[in-house]
Amino acid sequence: MRQRVALVFKYTVYTLLIVNVWLLFRAAGADLVPYKALDQIGWLLILGVFEWETRSPPSDGRRRLFGWPLALEVTGYAFALYALVNYVLDVIWIDIGNSIVWLAISAMIWLDVLVPVHIDTAVHRRRTAIKRLLYSGTVLFAVLWGIEGALLDFYDAALWILCFFAIEMNLLRLEMPARRAARS
């Protein structure tokens, strides 16, 4: 039952995020800044690959990041970095900070995926502490957008946080069997 609720939550949030991206594009209309659109598309690609990579452990123990997922991931990061450069050029401080924090979170997730550590280690606790600090930054940026009255940006940020929470839940689910095995 708990897994079913988690699955419904995850795909509901993913669906809301896709609708939100469409709403952002629609709200911007002719004023849509191309790099902001690429930023959204890039992070959708990154999220999709994270979901694919973390949804279940690979049967042979090897990571599945090669071929088309790698191409999607690289494209997503290229779009996100292109947007970050443009945020810097346009001096949009909230977007600059938010982009840097999300890229750091992404790096931490990849570290967890590619170099897993046992859940009861100091390394795992340090990684978790760093990610908590980074996620706190994303919440801060969301609040700042809310204070500025940019409610669609606030809503967008909240959805991204929830979507990455789903990825973190995937990672936790992958770590739990190792934790149970260690206790046996």
Buried (B, 14 or more C-beta within 10 A) or exposed (E): EEEEEBEEBBEEBBEBBEEBBEBBBEEEEEEEBEBBBBBBBBBBBBBBBBBBBBBEEEEEEEBBBEEEBEEBBEBBBEBBBBBBEBBBEEEBEBBBBBBBBBBBBBEBBBBBBEEBBEBEEEEBEEBBEBBEEBBEBBEBBBEBBBEEEBEEBBBBBBBBBBBBBBBBBBBEBBBEEBEEEEEE
